[in-house]
Amino acid sequence: MVRISTLWSVAVGLLLVSWRPTVFAGPPTCSRVGRILAPCTGFLNGQEPTSLCCSSVKKLHDAGKTKNDRVAICNCIKQVTKSIPYDAKRIPLMSTKCGVKPEFPPIDKNYNCAAVK
């Protein structure tokens, strides 16, 4: 009985030591950026932002921890939005309307994402 209890304690201990939350390494992928940005499609075409859009904008800002992350997000926004009609001037407004700082630049197909700060 003591032996089973000891083995059970060791197994639980190993599980606790080996468990750690999933952390995304490196910049966000374009598929992830596309999924996050999807609720804002209406806003990019002239509607008011929904609460889901604003929480998505916050997620994009949170994902942009480093300059490389922000450049990757910018390039992904360019890639994702090339298949939908949208007003590039509304991209910075997403941040403003949702109360998130700093603002996104007005990203269009010609925007140089290397200029992102």
N, C-alpha and C positions, 0 to 999 in steps of 0.2 A: 504494500500500500504506500509506503514511504517512497518507494522507487517510482511509482506512477505519479505521485504528487511532485516529485523532483523533476521528472521528465516534462510534465505539464508546465511547470514554472519556467523551465528552460525554453520550451517552445514559445510560450507567451512572451518571454523576454526577448527572444530572437525576432519575433514579429514586431514588437514595439521598437526595437533598435533599427530594423530594416525598413520600417514604414516612414515615409516622408511625403509631404504633399507634392503634387505635380507642379513643377516650375517650368515655364516655357523658356527654353534657352534660345538666345538669339532673337533677331527681329521677328515680328509677327508675319505670318504667311499671308499671301493675297487672298486665299480662300477664307481665312479667319477675318481679315479686314472686310471682305465682301459681305460676310454673314453679319458682322457688327454694323456695317453701314446700311444694310438693306432697309431697316425701318425708317431711314431718312430720305428715301427716294421721293416721297411726296413733297418733302420740304425742298429738295433740290429742284423741284419743278414748280415752286411758287406757293405751296401750302404752308401753314404754320407747323412748327415742329411738334410732334406728339411727345408724351412723356417717355415712350419707348425710344424714340429718336434721341432725346436728350440723354437718356441713360447710355445709349450707344456712343454718343459723342464723348461722354465721360470715359467709357471703356477705351475708346481710341486714344484719348489723351493719356490715360493711365498706361497704355501699352507703349507709348512713346517716351520711354525713360531716358534713352540716350539719343545722340544725334543720328547714329546709324539706324536706330529704331524709327525715328521720325522720318528719315529719308526713305526707308523701306515702306512705311505707311503711305507716304506721299506717292511713291511709285505705284503702290498697289491701288490707291485711289484713282490714279491715272488709268491704270489697266482696267479696273472694275467699271469705271464710268464711261469708258469708250464705247460700250455697247448700249448705253441709255442716253436719251436726250436730257440735258440738264444745264442749268445756268451756273457757270463757274464762279460768278460773283456771289452766289449764295453759300458757297463752302465756308468762307470766313464767318458768315452770319450764323452758321450752325453753332459755333462756339459762343457768339454774342447772345443769341436768343436763348441758349441753354445755360448761360452763366458760367461757362468754362473758360479759363485762361490758361495759356495764351491761345490766340486764335490760329486756326488753320489758314494757310495762304490760299489765294484764289487759284486752285489747281485746275489747269486745263491741259489739253494734249501737248501744248508747247511749254508748259511750266518746267523749269529746271529744278528738280527736287534736291539737287546738291546744294541749293541756296537755302534750304530749310535750316532754321537755327535750332 
